Amino acid sequence: MPSDLIPAAHLIGAGLAIIGVVGGGVGIGNLFGAFITAVGRNPAARQDIQIYLWLGFALSEATAIFALLVSFIILFT
């Protein structure tokens, strides 16, 4: 493999790995949209639902951070 193709392969691999960040953004948008809808329908249940909102937010954000980390590992190794 010519040495000119290795940096290009790193950039392509890092770009493909960063696609996982899009899924995290979509998941977080869905979470907050559903939360607003649920609180609008039943404001008394806000405290019960909010715990699950933050748990889901943390897990969705973690997947985006892992995708970013994998992208950086591919890019800088």
For each residue, the residues with C-beta under 8 A, 3 or more apart:
1: 5 6
2: 5
3: 6
4: 7 8
5: 1 2 8 9
6: 1 3 9 10
7: 4 10 11
8: 4 5 11 12
9: 5 6 12 13
10: 6 7 13 14 74 75
11: 7 8 14 15 75
12: 8 9 15 16
13: 9 10 16 17 74 75
14: 10 11 17 18 71 72 74 75
15: 11 12 18 19 71
16: 12 13 19
17: 13 14 20 67 70 71 74
18: 14 15 21 67 68 71
19: 15 16 22 23 67
20: 17 23 24 63 64 66 67 70
21: 18 24 25 64 67 68
22: 19 25 26
23: 19 20 26 27 63 64 67
24: 20 21 27 28 60 61 63 64 65 67
25: 21 22 28 29 64
26: 22 23 29 30
27: 23 24 30 31 56 60 63
28: 24 25 31 32 57 60 61
29: 25 26 32 33
30: 26 27 33 34
31: 27 28 34 35 53 56 57 60
32: 28 29 35 36 53 57
33: 29 30 36 37
34: 30 31 37 38
35: 31 32 38 39 49 50 53
36: 32 33 39 40
37: 33 34 40 41
38: 34 35 41 42 45 49
39: 35 36 42 43 45 46 49
40: 36 37 43
41: 37 38
42: 38 39 45
43: 39 40 46
44:
45: 38 39 42 48 49
46: 39 43 49 50
47: 50 51
48: 45 51 52
49: 35 38 39 45 46 52 53
50: 35 46 47 53 54
51: 47 48 54 55
52: 48 49 55 56
53: 31 32 35 49 50 56 57
54: 50 51 57 58
55: 51 52 58 59
56: 27 31 52 53 59 60
57: 28 31 32 53 54 60 61
58: 54 55 61 62
59: 55 56 62 63
60: 24 27 28 31 56 57 63 64
61: 24 28 57 58 64 65
62: 58 59 65 66
63: 20 23 24 27 59 60 66 67
64: 20 21 23 24 25 60 61 67 68
65: 24 61 62 68 69
66: 20 62 63 69 70
67: 17 18 19 20 21 23 24 63 64 70 71
68: 18 21 64 65 71 72
69: 65 66 72 73
70: 17 20 66 67 73 74
71: 14 15 17 18 67 68 74 75
72: 14 68 69 75 76
73: 69 70 76 77
74: 10 13 14 17 70 71 77
75: 10 11 13 14 71 72
76: 72 73
77: 73 74
